[in-house]
Amino acid sequence: FIRLSAILILLHSITSAQNPWTRISPVPQENTITDLTIIPGSGRLVAVGERSTVMFSDNQGADWEIKLNPAGMNNQFTVKGICFVSETTGFIHGSGGTILKTTDGGNTWALKHQKYTDPDKGFHHMKFIDDSIGFVCGENGVALKTTDGGETWSAIATGTTANLMKIVFRDSRNGFIYASSQGLITSDGGTTWTWGTIFEGLAGNSINDCVFTNDSTGYVFNMANYPNYESYIYKTTDKGASWKMVCQNNSDAFTGKFAFFDEQRGMAACNSFDYMIKILLTNDGGETWTPNDQPFIPWYAADALIYTGEQHAIAAGINGMIFTSENGGQSWEKAYAKNLFGEGDIYKVQFPVINTGYAIVNGSGGGVAMESLMKTTDAGNTWSTIIFDCGDGFLNLHFVSETTGYVVNESFHETIDLAKTTDGGDTWAYHSTGIQFADKGTDFAFFDENNGYIIGTYEIFKTSDGGVSWENIAPTYNSSNKFNKIAFRSKDEIIITGAFNGKAAIYRSANGGADWMPHIVNDFSISEEIALPDEETIVVNCGTQIMKSSDNGITWQLADTDADWLTYNYITFTSPLIGYVVGEGQFSNIMKTTDGGNTWSSLNTNSTSELYTAWFTDDDNGYAYGGKGLIINTTTGGILNINNLYTFKDAEIFTLFPNPATEVIILKPEQDRLLKDKIMLTITDIAGSVVIKKEFSPSKRQLIINAQALKPGVYIAHIQMADGKNESHKIVKL
């Protein structure tokens, strides 16, 4: 469902029907959910959240259909709220002061307003009082009004720069927009607004939520900050003229969020200082609130809260967590599949053999960040922690075999520690390397069990005895010369990305680091990730650019890419022609090359989160790993599987040879089969652009195509027959 700036497809007509990437975890998705609503008339549940996420459920949250990038919004767009006024018409508001509208129940969206270029600024809340009149509020005192059903929006003169948090109408004429205990008040349906006190006599000044269950009765969740950090629920029965305290909590309940099923039954979900959610229940119109006993619900996992039935409720929030209750909030069950690495970002993955792999994961527990080393022995189906809480500084791993590996760690900018295992991580021998970076660590790798390197911004340290002793072999220090990532051609030939005299460069050594030769890549400040597709080719990225050298770094050419990328985190080649780069872009997080790095095309992964690393076993089979535990898998090289595009009753009619091709491609019917009608052959590149189109006459036994003009890479040959049958063949041009 993702809309991309450029989507890598083979056949445009079936792209939406197939996705070449499978989500492994988490399920349904990993981005924080910010709001939930039910579409009136249909009962359909909608959830929205970070990274352009919109989700629909027709069975009360048991299953979700994910639709990303509404109205072409990019991956950095945060949907902060959703509002439906009818079964077909609804609105999204969010970062950048953005308002989107749908008139078909959320299938398509159109941009109606966008105020800021800064994605961190945006609207907090939206409220419609009828089909035509609606309001939205946000940062810096901004509030807008529409009188034509959201087609156009005009500014309200608020006279304040305070952040306006929520719009509350107790009837069609009387409402307010609160910033704290004060805000904007209207008594004429929003035609005029005046600044005044909304909540009189509250113990605290921090307002978390406010709802009205009828035109007289309302509730506000209020918190007092330092030093008490106590929270309170207040109730009004006189249209907000006065408020009485009905619940007082100590610091184990703050930032409350209300949900009411009717005027009597409701709940409040509260974050607490012991890093969990506390649920408060009322069955008497909010006169009393009872904390319930329930399984552990993580911090900020109930920022969106809704009743979908008398007894059924849904809480959702951070990292895509979803919990459901079948007994009115008394107990809660997970309605999402946790990712294989807990809740952490996956920074590096290495498989020394096909089934055994290791990963560095940045997780969180109890609100404290930590990094851990994890291991799988079943090709990534399950993972277990082998080193827990490795610290929060420079951390890296490298395994030279299934059992022998190294981990380096620097906590709080202290001396680098090295750990070595020879039994697959069951036991580790630790010692200090004596290395202290002048700035920070950037990379770490071993070529074999003895020879390894630790790279810092201004240092290159080498060991030749398995990590026992280390020597700084970097060229003479210069603040304009920097070192970044390392790659090996052999034990002696080593290439490191970085900067030379303030320009992006590589450093190449032919004698194991004894001498270094710098080569300028371009005018960027530094080169970063690196891959070596063959004996003479080097591919690096410099900021948003991908650069390629075909003469081992002496000269460089700018690669052609189809995506406006923000970051590149990892480059890998599975063969001299096939390579992948992962990171974070406006509309994509993976690009692929099929011509050795000259051109790169975006892949449709149906995910918007940042990817940090990837691991491929061959050209077609691999995994990509990223933020919040995202793991996706492909068995088709990230593209539609051409072997499954068509179904045949008989065997394929044509063969194409030689394959791989160099100068010519020959198309021939099998067993010199006689053809009654003309055949159309269309050859496209991997992005779907037509490069050759030829007609095959029935009088010819074979068709010879000149392939010399084709660039090296992968192509698709589409054969269209008059009887309606079609064939598709993959061709590799060397």
N, C-alpha and C positions, 0 to 999 in steps of 0.2 A: 503493500500500500504506500510505500514511500514515494514521494515526488523528489527527483534529483535534478541537479543542473544538467547532468548528462548521465543516462543510464546505459550500462553495458548490456546489450541485448543481442540475440541472434534473430529472433522473429518478433517483430513488434506486436503482432496480433495476439500472441499468447503470453506476453510478459507477465500480465497481472494474474494469470492462471497458475504460474509456477514460480517458485523462489529457489534459487540455487544454493541458498544458505539455510541451514537448520539451526534454530535456537536451542542450545543445550541447557543453559541456565542463565539467569533465573527465569521463572515462568510465573505470570504472563510477561512481565518485563521488569526492568531494574530502575526506572526513573521515578523520582519522588512524585507521588500523587498529591495534588493540592486541593482538589474539590471534587465532589460527587453530587449528582442531581438525577432526578427521574423525569423523563420526558412526559409531559401530561398527555393523557389519551392513549399512549402506547404502552406505558409501564416500563419502557426501555431505560436501563441504567447507563449513565454516562460518567466516566472518570476522566479527568484531565490532569496534566502535570508538566514537569520539566521536559526540556528538549523536544518540544513540539509534539507532545504525546496526547492523543485522544483515544479513548477506549470505550467500547460499547458492549453491554451484556444484556441478553434476553432471558437469562435464567438466574437473576438475583446475584450475579457475580461469580457463579460457578465457572463460567467460560467467558472469555473476552475476545473481541475482534479489535485489533489494534490498527488505527489509522494515523499515520505520522505526517508531520509537515502540512497542517491544514492551510489552505490558500497559498501554498508555496512558502510558508514561513520556514526559516532555516533552523538548523539543529540547535542553535543557541536560544531559541525562543522559549520562554516559560509561559505556559498557560496557567494563570493564577486563579481563574474562576470561569464558571459556565452557567448560563441562564437560558432556559427555554420558556417561551411565552405561549406556545401551542405545540401541537404534535409535530409540526413541520418547521416552525421558526424558532431559532435559538441564536445565542451569542456567546462568543469567547472573548475574554479580555485578559490582558497579560502584559509582559515586559515590553518596553519600548512605547508604552501608552497605546497599545494595539487593541483594536476592536474588530472581530471577524463576525460575519453573519451567515447563517445557513437558512435556506427555505425548503430543504428537502430532508429534514430530520437528521442532519449531520453528515450526509454522504459527501457533500461538497460545501466549501466555504469561500466567502468573498471578503476581501479587505475593505473595511469601511472607515477606519481611522487609524492613524499612526502618528504620535506626537513627538517621540524622542528617537534619536539615533543610539542613545545609550541603552543597551538591553537590560541593565540593572534597574532602570527607572520604569515604572509602569503603574497600571491601575490595580487597586486592591479588591474592589467590590462593584457589583452591578445590581440594579434593582429596577424592574418594570412595574408600574402601578396599573397599567392596562396594556392593550396590544400596541398602542402608539407611543405612549409616554414612558420614558425610561431615563435612568441616571447612572453615571459611573463616577467613581472617585479614586484618588491616588495620591502620589507624592506631591510635596510642595504646594499643598492647598488646591490642587487641580480637581475640578469637578466639571462634568459635561452633562448635557441634557439633549434628548432627542424627542421630537414630537411627530415623527413620520415613520415610526416602527424601526428605528435604527439605521435608516438609510443615510441620514446626516446627523452630525453632532455639533453642538455649539457650546462655548464655554460659559460657565456660571461664574459670576463675579463673587468670589468667596471672601475676599479681603483678608486672607490668611496664607501663610506659607507652611502651616502645620501639615503633617501627613494625615490625610483623611482615610480612615480605616474601613468603615462599613456604613451602608445606607439602610435605615430601618424605617418602614412605614407601618404604623399600627392601623391605619385605614387609608382611603384613597386621597385624603387631604393632609393629614397630619403625619409628619415624619421628621427625621433628623439624620445628619451625617456626623458621626463622632470622630474626634481626634483623640481625646482623652475623656475627662469628665465634662469637657466643653466641646462645642461643635456648632454646626449650622442647623437651624431649625426652620421648618416651614409649616404653615397652617392652610396653605392654598394650593396643595398638590404640586409644590415645587416651582410655582411661578416666581415667588420671592423667597429669599433666605436671609436670616439674621443670625449673628453670632451670639451664643449664650451658653448658660450652664444647662446641661442635659441631665446629669446624674447628681442630684443634690444629697450631701451628707454621707458619701461613701468613705470607707476607711482608707482606701488606697486610691491612687490616681491612675493606675495602669488598667485600661479596659481591654480585656481579651475577647469578649464576645457579648452580643446582646440579641435577644429574640423576643417577639411578641406572639403569644398564642391566640389572642383575640384583641379587639380594639382597646381593651382596658388593662389586660394582664401581660406583663413582660418580665424578663429576667436579664440580669447582667452579671457577668463573671469579672471580678475585680481583684487586683493584686496590689499589695503594698510592697515596695522594694526595700532596699537596705534600710535598717539592719534586720527587720523581722521576716521578710519574705513570706508573709502570710497571704492567703487568698480567701475570697469571700464570694458567696452567691447572694445577690439581693433580688427582691421581688417587688413589683408594683401592681396594685389593683386599681389605681386611679389615674391611668393613662400617663404615668410617669411623673405625676405631681409630687409623689413621695415614694421612697424606697425603704424597705425594711430588710435587715439581714436575716436570711433563712438558713445559711450554712457558713461555718467558719472552718478553714483548714489551716494546718500548720504548713511547713515547707514541703510536705509530701504531696502537695497538689497545687500546681500553678499552671498558667497558660491554658485555661479551660476552654473547651469547645462544646457548644450545646447541640442536641438533637431532640426534637419532640415528635412523638407519634400523634398525640392529640393533646387536649388541654390538661389532661391529668398525668399522662405517662411521658417521661423524658429521661435524658441522661446527660451527663457532662463527662468528657474525656479530658483528663488532666495529666500533664507531664509532671514528674516528681524528681527530686534531687537524688533519688536512688536509681535513676536511669530506667524507669519503667513508667507505664501508663496506669493511672488509677481511675477507675470508672465509678462515678456517683450516680445513683438511680433515684428517681422519684416516681411515686404512684398516686400522689395526693396533690397534684397541681403545684408542685414545687415548695410545699410547706416544709417538708423534710427531705433530706438527701442521704442515702445510705450507701456507703462504700461496699462494693461486692468483692467476693473472693473469686479470683480468676487466675488462669495460667499467666505466666509472664508475657506481657505485651511490651515490645521495646519502645524506648524513648522516641517521640515524634512519629509514632506509627499510627496515630489517630488524628492527624491534622485535618482530615476529611472524615465526616461522620454523618450517617444518614440512616433512618428507618426505611426499609423497603416493604415492611409488613408489620402487623401487630406485634409479632414476636421476633421478626427477622431484622437485623441491623448489620451494617457494614462500617468498619473503620479502616482507613487507608492512610498511607503517609510515606515516610522516608524510604528511599531505595525500592519503591514499588511494593512495599509490604501491604497485604490485605488480610484483615481478620473479619470473621463473620460470627454472629450470635444467632442462635435459634430459640433463645428463651428470654428475649427482651433485654439482653445485655448482662444477664447473670453470669454467663460463661462465654468464652471466645475460642475459636479454632482458626488455625492458619488456613487461608484460602489462596496461598501462593506457594510455589516450590522454591525453597531457598537455594542459592547458588552453591556450587560444589566447593567453594572456598569460603564459606561463611558469607560475610557481607563485604568482603574486601576488594580493593582494586588489584588486578593481576598485572604485575609489572614485567616479569620475565618468566619464560617457560623454556626448558631445555629437555629434550628426550635423547639421551645418549644411545638408547636402543628403542625399538619401536613400541614396546609396552611399558618401559620404565622411564618416568619423567620426573622433573623437579620444577618447582615454581616458587617465586617470591610473591607474597601476597601482603598487601597493607590492609589490615582489618581494623575492627573497632570492637571493643567490649567494655561495657560500663562507661562509655563516653571517652575512653582513652585510646588513642591511636597506637597501633603496634604493627611491626612487620614480622612475618613468620616464613619459614621455609617448609614447603609441603612436598609430598611425594606420592606418586601413583605407580602401581605395578600392573594395572589392567588397562593400559592405553588411555588413561584419563577418565575412566568411568567413575572411579572413586579416588579421593585424595585424603591423606592423613598428615598431620603436623609432625615434623621431626625435629624442628627447632622452633620454639615458641618465644615470641617477644624478642626479636633480634635487635631492637632499638629503633631509632627514628632517624639515623644519619645515613651516610653512604653505605649501601648494602648491595652485594652482587654475588652471583654464584657461577661456577663453571665446573662441569663434569667432563673428564677426559675418557671415562668408560662408565659402564653400568654401575660400578661399585666405587670408583675413585673420583672424588670431587673435592672442591674447595669453596669456602664461603669467606668473604671479607666483610668487615663491619666497622663502621666508625660511629660512635654515639657522642653527640654533643661536641663535635669537632675535637675529639681526642685522638690518641694514637690508633692506627689501624690494627685491628685484630684479625688473625687468620685462623680458620678452622679447617682441618683436613679429615676426610673419612676414607677408609679403604674397604668398608663393608656396606656401602649403599646408604649411609646415613644412620646406621644403628648406633655407632659410637663415633666420637669426634675428638681429635687432638687439637688443643687450642694453644696459641702463643702469639705474642705481640710481634709485629713486624718492625716496630720502631719508626714507622712512617707517620709523619704528620704533614698534612697538606697545607700549602701556603694559602690556598683558596678552598677548593672542594674536590672530591673525587668524581671522576667522570666515567671510568670504565675499568674492567677487570677481566682477564682471560688467560687461560693456560693453553699452550700449543700441545704439550704432552705432559706427562707426569712430573717432569723436572722443570720445564721452561715455562715461566709465566710472567705476566705484566700487570701492574697496577698503575692506572693513569690518573693524574690529577690535572687541574687546569694548567699548571706550570711545571709538572713533573712527569717523568716516565721512569718507573721503578721496575727492575727486572730481577728475577730469581732464576738460577740455573740448578738449584738443588732442592726443588720441590717446595719452596717457600721458607726454608730455614733462614737464608740470608737474602738481603735485597740491596740493590745498588741503583742509584739515580743515574740514568744514562741519557737524560734529556739534553738537548743542545743548551748552550749558555742561556741563562735566564734573560728574558726580555718581556716586559709587560704587554707588548704587542704580539707576542708569540704564545699561542695557546694549543693545548692538546685535548682531544675529545674522545673519539671512539677508535677501537683497534680492530684490524683484520689481518689474517695470515694467509700467505700463499704457500709458505713452507716454514720450517724452523728459522731459517735465515731471512727470508723476504717478508717484511712486515710493513703495513701501511696504517698510518694514524691520521684521522681527520683533525682539523683545528684551524688555526690562523697563523699567518706569517706576515710580520710587519703590518698587522691590522687588517689583512685581507684573508678571505676564506682560502684555505690551502690544505694540502695533504703533506705528510712527512713520510718518505719511503726509505727503508733501510734494506740493503742486500746482504748484510753481514750480522744479523741478529741484534741490531741496535747499536753496534759500535759506531756507525756513522749514519747520518740522516741527511737526505736531500729534500728540501721543500719544493713544492710545485704550487703555484697560485691557481686556484680554481675559478674564482670570479671576485667581484668587488664587495660581496657580502662580508660581514664581520667575522664569520666563522662557518666552517663546514661541520656537519653533525653526523648523521647515520651513514653507514657505508656497507656496500656489498661488492663482491668480486665474482661476476658471472663466469669469467673464463680467465685464461692466463694473461691477457692484455687489457681486459676491460675493468674499469672501476666506475661504480655508480655511487654518488653521494647526494645528500640534500644540503642546500644552503638556505635556511629559512624556508620560504614557500617554493623555492625552485629545486628541481632535480637536475643534476649535472652528470654528464657521462664522458668518460675518456676511453678511447679505444687504443691508446698507445701507452698504457700504464702510467697515466697521470701527467704526461707532458703537455698535451693540449686537451681542451674541454669544450663540449657543446651543450647547449641548453636543451633539455628534453621537452617534448610537447605534451602538456597535460590538459585534461578537459575539466578539471575541478579547481575551484578557488579555495585552496587549502589554507588552514590556519597553522597546523602543526604536522610534522612527520615524526613518528616515534620509533619506527623500525622498518628496515628494508631487508628483504631476503629474496634470493634467486633459487629456484628449484632445478633449473637447467640453464644453459647459456642464453636461451631466448625468453624463458618464462620467469617473471619476477612479480613480487607483490610489495606494496608499501602500505603500512597502516598508520593511522593517526586520528586527527579530528579535523573535519572540514565543514563547510557551510551546509552541504547536503549529502556528504558521503564520508565513509571512514576507511575505505579500502580502495586502492587503485591497482591495476594490473597492467603489465607489459607483456607483449608476445613477440617483440622484435628486439630483445636484448637491452631494453631501457631507452630506446629512442622516443617512443610514444607511450603514454599511460592513459588508461581509461578507467572511469569510476565503475565500481561494482555495486549492485543493489543488494544490501545485506538485510534490509528491513529492520535496521537498528540505527539509533541516532547517538549512542554513547561513544565516547572516545575509546579507541583501541590502542593498546600499548605494545603488544607483541603478537607474534604468530609462529606457528610451527607446522611445516608441511613435510609429508613423507615422500611426495612426488609432485609432479606438475598439477595434479587434480585434487589430491586428498590432503586436507589440512584443517587446522583450527586457528581462530583468531581470538584473542583474549583482551579484556579491557576493563573499563571503569565499572565499579559496583558489581564485580563478579561476572560480567558479561562474557559468555563463551558461545561462539557460533562455529558451525562446521560446514564444510563443503566437500563433496565428492566429485564435483564437476569443474574444479578450477574456478569456482565463483561465478560461472556462467550457466545458462540453461544447458542441460545435457542434450546435445544434439542427437544422441542415440535414442532418446525417448520422445523426440518431437513428432514422429509419425509412427503409425501402426500399419504394418503390411500384412496382407494375407499370404503373400508369397515372399520368396527371398528377394533381396535387393536386385534390381535389374542392371545397375551400372557399377563399374569399377573405375576409380581414378588412380593413375600411376604415372611416374614413380611418386612415392609419398614416403618421406620428404622429397620435394621437388627442387630442382636447381634452375633449369633453363626452360623446360616445357612441362605441361600437364596434359595427359592424354585421358580423354573420356571415352569409354568403350562399353557397349552393351555386353552383358554376360553371355558367353557361348555364341557370340556373333548373332544374337537374337535380331530378327528382322523387325523393324519398327515401321508402323503404318503412317504415323503422323510426326510432325515436327516436334522437337524437344527444345525447351528453353533452358539454358544453363546460366545461372547468375552466381558470381563469386563475390562475396562480401568480406570485408575485414571483420575483426572481432567485435567492433562497435556497430556493425550493421550497415556500413557505407558500401555501396556497390563499386567494385573496382574493375570487374570484367562482366560483360553480358554477351553471350553468343547463342546463335540458333543452330540446332543440330538437325540436318536434313535426313529424311529417311533413306536417301540413296547412299549416305556415308556409313562406313563401317566403324569409324572412330573420328573423334574431333580432337585436334591438336591445338592447344592454347599456348601462346608464347608467354612464359612466366618471368622472363628476364627483368621486366620493368617492375615487378612486384618487390616490395621491401621484404626483408626477412621477417618472418612472423607466422602467426596462425591465421588461416582463412577458412571460410565455410562455403562449400559449393552446394547450391540449391538447384535441384533438377525438377522442372515442372513438365509433366506429361499431359497430353491432350485428354486422356481418359480420367483425369482428376487425381491420379496418383502422384506423389511427390517423394523425393529422396533428399537427404542431407548428408554431406560428407565433410569431415574435417581434413584440411590440407595444411601441411607444414612446408613453408618456403625457407630454404637455407640461404 
